[in-house]
C-alpha cells in the first residue's frame, strides 16, 4: 500500500493489475473460459478477505493456489478425468497459423490430468520455479519434477506436430 491509500484501494489496484494474468492461468488450467472466470472471481474474493495479511506478502501466489486447488476440487467432484483423443495422421490440420497452433495446444493440454496441466501452466506459462510451483500446489519439488516429466511425455505423445513446430521455431 502506498501512503494515504486504503487497504480496499490497494486491493482494487492489485486486482485490476493482476486479473488478466490470473484469468490466463485459469483458462489454461480449465480449458473453459466461463469456469476460469468463476475461479478467478472466487480467488479474488478470498484474497480480498485476507488482503491485510497478504498485501505485504504474495497475494498472487495465494490467488494462484486457490485457482489451482478449486479447479482440482471441481474436477474431483465430477470425476471427469477424460484424456482427450488428439487426431493424428492425414486428418490433422496444418498448424501454420497461430490460431491452429493455439487449438492444437489447447487439445494437447486437455490430454493432461488436472495436476499435470497445473504443473505445465504454472511452470511454462506463468514461469514459476519448481519451488514456487510446489508451493502453489502444496506438494514437494520432487512431485513437481515427476509431474512435469509425465506431462511433457504425454504432450509429446498427444501432439507430436507441436513438438515438430517448436523445433522449427527455436
C-alpha positions in Angstrom: 0.0 0.0 0.0 1.2 3.5 -0.7 0.8 6.4 1.7 -2.8 7.5 2.0 -4.1 4.5 0.2 -6.7 2.4 2.0 -6.5 -1.4 2.1 -9.5 -1.5 -0.2 -8.0 0.8 -2.7 -4.7 -1.2 -2.6 -6.6 -4.4 -3.2 -8.6 -2.9 -6.1 -5.4 -1.6 -7.7 -3.7 -5.0 -7.3 -6.7 -7.0 -8.5 -7.0 -4.7 -11.6 -3.3 -5.2 -12.4 -3.3 -9.0 -12.0 -6.8 -10.1 -13.0 -5.9 -10.8 -16.7 -2.8 -12.8 -15.8 -4.8 -14.8 -13.3 -7.5 -15.4 -15.9 -5.0 -16.6 -18.4 -3.7 -19.1 -15.9 -7.3 -20.2 -15.1 -8.2 -20.6 -18.8 -5.2 -22.7 -19.5 -5.9 -24.8 -16.4 -9.6 -25.4 -17.2 -9.9 -25.1 -21.0 -13.2 -23.3 -20.2 -13.4 -19.5 -20.2 -16.5 -19.4 -18.1 -15.3 -21.7 -15.4 -12.0 -19.8 -15.5 -13.7 -16.5 -14.8 -15.6 -18.1 -11.9 -12.3 -19.4 -10.5 -10.6 -16.0 -10.7 -13.6 -14.2 -9.1 -13.6 -16.7 -6.3 -9.9 -16.4 -5.8 -10.1 -12.6 -5.8 -12.9 -12.7 -3.2 -10.7 -14.9 -1.0 -7.7 -12.7 -1.4 -9.9 -9.6 -0.6 -10.9 -11.3 2.7 -7.3 -11.8 3.7 -5.8 -8.7 2.0 -4.4 -7.0 5.1 -2.4 -10.2 5.8 -1.4 -10.8 2.2 -0.7 -7.3 1.0 2.9 -7.3 2.1 3.5 -10.9 1.0 2.5 -12.8 -2.0 -1.2 -12.3 -2.9 -0.7 -13.5 -6.4 0.8 -16.8 -5.3 -2.1 -17.2 -2.9 -4.6 -16.4 -5.7 -3.0 -19.0 -8.0 -3.0 -21.6 -5.2 -6.8 -21.0 -4.8 -7.4 -21.2 -8.6 -5.4 -24.5 -8.9 -6.9 -26.1 -5.8 -10.5 -25.1 -6.6 -10.1 -26.4 -10.1 -8.8 -29.7 -8.9 -11.7 -29.9 -6.4 -14.2 -29.1 -9.1 -12.7 -31.9 -11.2 -12.7 -34.4 -8.4 -16.3 -33.8 -7.6 -17.2 -34.6 -11.2 -14.6 -37.3 -11.8 -14.2 -36.1 -15.3 -10.6 -37.2 -15.9 -11.1 -37.7 -19.6 -7.9 -37.9 -21.7 -8.6 -36.2 -25.0 -8.1 -38.1 -28.2 -5.9 -36.0 -30.4 -6.4 -36.7 -34.1 -3.4 -37.9 -35.9 -2.5 -38.7 -39.5 -3.9 -37.1 -42.6 -6.9 -35.6 -40.7 -4.6 -33.4 -38.6 -4.9 -29.8 -39.7 -1.9 -27.8 -41.0 -0.7 -25.9 -37.9 0.7 -23.0 -39.9 -1.5 -20.3 -38.3 -1.3 -19.0 -34.8 -5.0 -20.0 -34.3 -4.3 -23.5 -35.4 -1.3 -23.8 -33.1 -3.4 -22.5 -30.2 -6.2 -25.0 -30.9 -3.6 -27.8 -31.1 -2.1 -26.7 -27.8 -5.5 -26.5 -26.1 -6.3 -30.1 -27.3 -2.9 -31.3 -26.1 -3.3 -29.6 -22.7 -6.7 -31.3 -22.4 -4.9 -34.7 -22.7 -3.3 -34.0 -19.3 -4.7 -34.7 -15.8 -5.6 -31.6 -13.9 -2.5 -31.8 -11.7 -0.2 -32.3 -14.8 -1.9 -29.4 -16.5 -1.5 -27.2 -13.4 2.3 -28.0 -13.3 2.7 -27.2 -17.0 0.7 -24.0 -16.8 2.5 -22.8 -13.7 6.0 -23.8 -14.8 5.9 -22.8 -18.5 3.1 -20.2 -18.9 3.4 -18.4 -15.5 7.2 -19.0 -15.5 7.3 -20.2 -11.9 10.3 -22.0 -10.5 9.9 -25.7 -9.4 9.9 -24.5 -5.8 7.2 -21.8 -6.4 5.1 -24.3 -8.3 5.4 -26.8 -5.5 4.3 -24.1 -3.0 1.3 -23.2 -5.1 0.3 -26.8 -5.5 1.1 -27.8 -1.9 3.4 -30.6 -3.0 7.1 -31.4 -2.9 9.6 -30.2 -5.5 10.1 -33.9 -6.4 6.4 -34.2 -7.2 6.6 -31.1 -9.4 9.5 -32.7 -11.3 7.8 -36.1 -11.8 4.5 -34.5 -12.8 6.4 -32.2 -15.3 8.2 -35.2 -16.7 4.9 -37.2 -17.1 3.1 -34.2 -18.5 5.7 -33.4 -21.1 5.8 -37.0 -22.2 2.1 -37.1 -22.6 2.2 -33.8 -24.5 4.8 -35.2 -26.9 2.7 -38.3 -27.5 -0.6 -36.3 -27.8 0.7 -33.7 -30.2 3.9 -34.6 -32.0 3.1 -31.9 -34.5 3.5 -29.3 -31.8 6.9 -30.7 -30.9 8.0 -30.5 -34.5 6.8 -26.9 -34.8 8.7 -25.9 -31.7 11.9 -27.4 -33.0 11.5 -25.4 -36.2 10.9 -22.1 -34.4 13.7 -22.4 -31.8 
